[in-house]
């Protein structure tokens, strides 16, 4: 996760930014903005839940660790969370906007958004922004994992990884993922993927944040980088939320 020197101008609306962030220059359009994704985020679906994990390091260009205690996963819906890779300011705005849309929907209709509706809403909000989130949530049809990006794409899969450590994380996920895994097994897989990426990716590290999303809600805890051994997880102090 790499902070940038740009963000929403004062007084403008988030949805007005899409055209500006999607321009490479004044004459050439691109599908999505180019940006650094110094972080590792993963999401894994389980039998009755979605487990998400992220490292806790915020770096400057992957060369300097600016913060060792960042929580990159945030609740955006009663039964869904968003894991962020990309630029901090636009990520914070996206999280607030998705929360507001989900809350407004529930207020008007008396029930939470389905994951399909939430994913499409989130995809619209992040379009053109220099972020690449993963959305995980649970509804009446089960657990869902969606990959989003600044180009506006919304892709559902059983598991996903993002950020600069994603190649190492995907290697672990490919080898360990089981479609009918229990919640604890999915947690072990997600944490192992982030820890493996943190060993090789200089922009990832300093512990793991784990979010467990179920029909009962979203639980987020920070694990100390030395606390995970074998089948045991040790909780560390609460990390600073990105939004």
C-alpha positions in Angstrom: 0.0 0.0 0.0 1.7 3.2 -1.2 0.5 6.7 -0.3 0.5 9.2 -3.1 0.7 12.9 -3.4 -2.7 13.2 -5.0 -6.3 12.6 -4.0 -9.8 13.9 -4.3 -9.8 17.7 -4.6 -11.6 19.7 -1.9 -15.3 19.8 -2.4 -15.5 17.4 -5.3 -17.5 14.2 -5.4 -15.9 10.8 -5.6 -17.8 9.8 -8.8 -16.4 13.0 -10.5 -12.9 11.6 -10.3 -13.3 8.6 -12.6 -12.4 10.5 -15.8 -9.3 12.2 -14.4 -7.8 9.1 -12.8 -8.3 7.1 -16.0 -6.2 9.4 -18.1 -2.6 8.7 -18.9 -2.3 12.2 -20.4 -4.5 14.8 -22.0 -4.8 12.8 -25.3 -4.6 9.1 -24.4 -7.2 7.1 -22.5 -6.4 4.0 -20.6 -8.7 1.4 -19.0 -7.3 1.8 -15.5 -4.8 4.1 -13.8 -1.2 2.9 -13.2 -0.1 2.8 -9.6 2.1 0.9 -7.1 0.4 -1.9 -5.1 2.9 -2.5 -2.3 1.0 -4.9 -0.1 -0.4 -8.4 0.1 -4.1 -9.1 0.4 -6.0 -12.4 0.1 -9.5 -13.7 0.4 -10.6 -17.4 0.7 -14.2 -18.7 0.6 -15.1 -21.4 3.1 -18.2 -23.6 3.8 -20.0 -20.9 5.8 -17.7 -17.9 5.6 -15.1 -15.8 3.8 -11.7 -15.3 5.4 -9.6 -12.3 4.4 -6.0 -11.6 5.3 -3.6 -8.7 4.7 -0.1 -7.7 5.9 0.2 -4.6 8.0 3.1 -2.6 6.3 2.6 0.7 4.6 5.6 1.5 2.4 6.8 4.4 0.3 7.4 3.0 -3.1 8.3 -0.3 -1.6 11.6 1.1 -0.3 10.7 2.7 3.1 8.3 1.4 5.7 6.2 4.3 6.7 3.9 2.5 9.1 4.1 -1.0 10.6 0.6 -1.2 12.0 -2.0 -0.6 9.2 -5.3 -2.4 9.0 -6.0 -2.9 5.3 -9.3 -4.7 5.7 -12.5 -2.7 6.6 -16.1 -3.6 7.1 -18.3 -2.0 4.4 -21.6 -3.9 4.9 -23.1 -5.9 7.8 -21.8 -9.1 6.2 -18.9 -7.9 3.9 -15.4 -6.5 4.1 -13.0 -4.8 1.6 -9.3 -5.5 1.5 -7.3 -2.7 -0.1 -4.2 -2.5 -2.2 -3.2 0.7 -3.8 -3.2 4.4 -2.9 -4.4 5.3 0.6 -6.4 8.4 0.0 -8.6 7.1 -2.8 -9.0 3.8 -0.8 -10.4 5.7 2.2 -12.9 7.5 0.0 -13.9 4.3 -1.7 -14.5 2.6 1.6 -16.6 5.4 2.9 -18.7 5.6 -0.3 -19.3 1.8 -0.3 -20.4 1.9 3.3 -22.7 4.8 2.6 -24.3 3.1 -0.4 -24.9 -0.1 1.6 -26.4 1.8 4.5 -28.7 3.8 2.2 -29.9 0.6 0.5 -30.7 -1.1 3.8 -32.5 2.0 5.1 -34.7 2.2 2.0 -35.4 -1.5 1.6 -35.2 -2.8 5.1 -32.7 -5.5 4.2 -29.0 -5.6 3.4 -27.7 -5.6 -0.1 -27.0 -8.9 -1.7 -23.4 -9.6 -2.5 -24.0 -9.4 -6.2 -25.5 -5.9 -5.8 -22.8 -4.8 -3.4 -20.0 -6.0 -5.8 -21.5 -4.1 -8.7 -21.9 -1.0 -6.6 -18.3 -1.3 -5.4 -17.1 -1.9 -8.9 -18.7 1.4 -10.0 -17.2 3.3 -7.1 -13.6 2.2 -7.6 -13.7 2.6 -11.4 -10.9 5.0 -12.4 -9.3 5.0 -8.9 -5.7 3.9 -8.3 -6.7 0.9 -6.1 -7.3 -2.8 -6.6 -9.5 -4.1 -3.8 -10.8 -7.6 -2.9 -14.4 -7.7 -1.7 -15.5 -10.7 0.5 -19.0 -11.2 1.8 -21.8 -13.7 2.8 -25.5 -13.6 1.9 -28.3 -16.2 1.6 -26.5 -17.9 -1.3 -23.2 -18.4 0.6 -19.8 -16.8 0.6 -18.5 -14.7 -2.2 -15.1 -13.3 -3.2 -14.8 -10.6 -5.8 -11.7 -9.0 -7.4 -12.1 -5.3 -8.4 -9.9 -2.8 -10.1 -9.8 0.7 -11.4 -10.8 -0.4 -14.9 -14.3 -1.2 -13.5 -14.0 -5.0 -13.7 -15.8 -7.2 -11.1 -14.7 -10.9 -11.1 -15.9 -13.5 -8.7 -13.7 -16.5 -7.7 -13.4 -18.9 -4.8 -10.2 -17.2 -3.7 -8.1 -14.2 -4.7 -4.9 -12.4 -4.0 -3.7 -8.9 -4.7 -0.9 -6.4 -4.3 2.9 -6.7 -4.9 3.0 -10.0 -3.0 0.2 -11.6 -5.0 2.4 -14.0 -7.0 3.8 -15.7 -3.9 0.4 -15.6 -2.2 -1.3 -17.3 -5.2 1.3 -20.1 -5.1 0.2 -20.9 -1.6 -3.5 -20.6 -2.4 -3.2 -22.9 -5.4 -1.6 -25.6 -3.3 -3.7 -25.3 -0.2 -7.2 -24.2 -1.2 -10.1 -26.7 -0.6 -13.6 -25.9 -1.8 -15.3 -27.3 1.2 -12.7 -26.2 3.8 -13.8 -25.3 7.3 -13.5 -21.8 8.6 -10.4 -22.6 10.6 -8.8 -24.3 7.6 -9.5 -21.3 5.4 -8.0 -19.0 8.0 -4.8 -21.1 8.0 -4.6 -20.9 4.2 -5.2 -17.2 4.1 -2.6 -16.4 6.8 -0.1 -18.8 5.3 -0.4 -17.0 1.9 0.2 -13.6 3.4 3.1 -14.8 5.5 4.8 -16.5 2.5 4.5 -13.3 0.5 5.9 -11.3 3.4 9.0 -13.4 3.4 9.8 -12.4 -0.2 8.1 -9.2 -1.0 9.8 -6.2 0.6 6.6 -4.1 0.5 4.7 -6.6 2.7 5.2 -7.6 6.3 4.9 -6.6 10.0 2.1 -9.1 10.9 -1.2 -10.2 9.5 -4.7 -8.8 9.8 -7.5 -11.4 9.5 -11.1 -10.8 8.9 -13.7 -13.5 9.3 -17.0 -12.7 7.5 -20.1 -14.7 8.3 -23.8 -14.4 8.4 -23.4 -13.1 11.9 -21.1 -10.2 10.9 -17.5 -9.2 10.4 -14.7 -9.9 12.9 -11.3 -8.4 12.4 -8.2 -9.0 14.4 -4.5 -8.3 14.1 -2.0 -11.1 14.5 1.6 -10.4 15.6 4.1 -11.4 12.9 5.7 -13.9 15.3 2.5 -15.2 16.8 1.4 -17.7 14.1 3.0 -21.1 14.7 1.5 -24.4 13.7 -2.3 -24.2 14.3 -2.2 -21.4 16.8 -2.9 -17.7 16.2 -1.8 -15.1 18.7 -3.7 -11.8 18.7 -1.7 -8.7 18.8 -2.7 -5.1 19.5 -5.3 -3.6 17.2 -3.9 -2.2 13.9 -4.7 1.3 12.7 -7.5 1.1 10.2 -6.9 2.6 6.7 -10.3 4.3 6.8 
